[in-house]
Amino acid sequence: MVDIEAQLKKFQKELSAGTVSLTLLAVLARASEPLYGYLIAKRLEQVGGGVLAGKQSALYPVLRNLEGAGLLDSHVEPSDAGPPRRCYRITADGREVLSQWAAAWRATRDSVDSVLEGVTA
């Protein structure tokens, strides 16, 4: 017998892996100033309905990877209420990649929606 719950979790994990980078770039593109991890997670919750709900620690490796790829810049700011914070800002290359990824996302979404049309939940 198939474990439906386990299959759903596996699917959600695989789907999330590809969308987290896209949503992080989008949040930072909308920001008027550099943001640190906690604020990025809060914005994702507010705007994205919890793309990373309960997985804030998963955010930091993705941010580091995006920075390593030249899509984000970061700097460390001192904090009055704790340890210094690493703040992130999207780069010009990051904006270009975001534009391309967003177009690819929309095309994929539209294609999948077409295939799923008429399938009941």
NUTI-518276 format. One record per residue (C-alpha): residue in one letter; x negated, y negated, z. Coordinates in pm, whole numbers, padded with zeros to 5 digits. Layout:
residues N
rest a&x X&y Y&z Z
...
end
This chain:
residues 121
rest m&x 00000&y 00000&z 00000
rest v&x -00130&y -00345&z -00094
rest d&x -00195&y -00589&z 00191
rest i&x -00006&y -00888&z 00049
rest e&x -00128&y -01122&z 00323
rest a&x -00493&y -01031&z 00256
rest q&x -00447&y -01082&z -00118
rest l&x -00299&y -01427&z -00059
rest k&x -00589&y -01529&z 00167
rest k&x -00843&y -01403&z -00088
rest f&x -00669&y -01595&z -00367
rest q&x -00651&y -01914&z -00159
rest k&x -01022&y -01887&z -00073
rest e&x -01118&y -01843&z -00439
rest l&x -00893&y -02128&z -00548
rest s&x -01025&y -02355&z -00273
rest a&x -01387&y -02293&z -00370
rest g&x -01337&y -02469&z -00702
rest t&x -01119&y -02754&z -00585
rest v&x -01304&y -02878&z -00277
rest s&x -01579&y -03051&z -00477
rest l&x -01322&y -03212&z -00703
rest t&x -01118&y -03346&z -00411
rest l&x -01426&y -03469&z -00224
rest l&x -01539&y -03669&z -00526
rest a&x -01188&y -03809&z -00567
rest v&x -01167&y -03919&z -00202
rest l&x -01506&y -04090&z -00224
rest a&x -01416&y -04253&z -00557
rest r&x -01110&y -04411&z -00392
rest a&x -01304&y -04533&z -00087
rest s&x -01407&y -04896&z -00072
rest e&x -01706&y -04812&z 00149
rest p&x -01925&y -04511&z 00228
rest l&x -01752&y -04251&z 00448
rest y&x -01885&y -03999&z 00699
rest g&x -01766&y -03639&z 00716
rest y&x -01489&y -03678&z 00973
rest l&x -01332&y -03970&z 00783
rest i&x -01355&y -03777&z 00456
rest a&x -01176&y -03482&z 00619
rest k&x -00907&y -03715&z 00758
rest r&x -00849&y -03871&z 00415
rest l&x -00825&y -03526&z 00259
rest e&x -00561&y -03436&z 00517
rest q&x -00364&y -03756&z 00456
rest v&x -00379&y -03760&z 00077
rest g&x -00425&y -03395&z -00010
rest g&x -00190&y -03219&z 00226
rest g&x -00469&y -03036&z 00404
rest v&x -00694&y -02901&z 00127
rest l&x -00952&y -02833&z 00397
rest a&x -00714&y -02805&z 00691
rest g&x -00900&y -02653&z 00980
rest k&x -01217&y -02611&z 00772
rest q&x -01401&y -02934&z 00834
rest s&x -01731&y -02748&z 00877
rest a&x -01695&y -02623&z 00517
rest l&x -01710&y -02984&z 00405
rest y&x -02076&y -03047&z 00491
rest p&x -02241&y -02785&z 00269
rest v&x -02031&y -02907&z -00025
rest l&x -02129&y -03269&z 00046
rest r&x -02497&y -03167&z 00056
rest n&x -02462&y -02978&z -00273
rest l&x -02293&y -03274&z -00441
rest e&x -02568&y -03502&z -00314
rest g&x -02835&y -03260&z -00434
rest a&x -02676&y -03269&z -00779
rest g&x -02697&y -03650&z -00783
rest l&x -02320&y -03699&z -00762
rest l&x -02333&y -03858&z -00415
rest d&x -02573&y -04081&z -00224
rest s&x -02597&y -04079&z 00153
rest h&x -02754&y -04272&z 00434
rest v&x -02758&y -04237&z 00812
rest e&x -02585&y -04498&z 01027
rest p&x -02621&y -04531&z 01403
rest s&x -02302&y -04474&z 01601
rest d&x -02190&y -04640&z 01923
rest a&x -01988&y -04332&z 02016
rest g&x -02230&y -04045&z 01965
rest p&x -02501&y -03925&z 01732
rest p&x -02586&y -04104&z 01407
rest r&x -02351&y -04039&z 01116
rest r&x -02440&y -03950&z 00758
rest c&x -02227&y -04161&z 00525
rest y&x -02159&y -04065&z 00164
rest r&x -02086&y -04270&z -00148
rest i&x -02012&y -04149&z -00500
rest t&x -02271&y -04235&z -00766
rest a&x -02211&y -04346&z -01124
rest d&x -02291&y -03990&z -01237
rest g&x -02045&y -03865&z -00976
rest r&x -01772&y -04083&z -01123
rest e&x -01843&y -03948&z -01473
rest v&x -01838&y -03589&z -01349
rest l&x -01517&y -03658&z -01154
rest s&x -01354&y -03784&z -01474
rest q&x -01455&y -03469&z -01661
rest w&x -01354&y -03236&z -01377
rest a&x -01019&y -03411&z -01337
rest a&x -00946&y -03364&z -01709
rest a&x -01046&y -02996&z -01685
rest w&x -00828&y -02955&z -01374
rest r&x -00523&y -03109&z -01546
rest a&x -00569&y -02892&z -01856
rest t&x -00603&y -02580&z -01642
rest r&x -00305&y -02676&z -01426
rest d&x -00088&y -02740&z -01730
rest s&x -00190&y -02411&z -01890
rest v&x -00125&y -02211&z -01573
rest d&x 00208&y -02388&z -01520
rest s&x 00310&y -02290&z -01874
rest v&x 00227&y -01926&z -01810
rest l&x 00405&y -01930&z -01473
rest e&x 00718&y -02096&z -01610
rest g&x 01018&y -01881&z -01528
rest v&x 00834&y -01676&z -01264
rest t&x 01026&y -01697&z -00938
rest a&x 00850&y -01743&z -00609
end
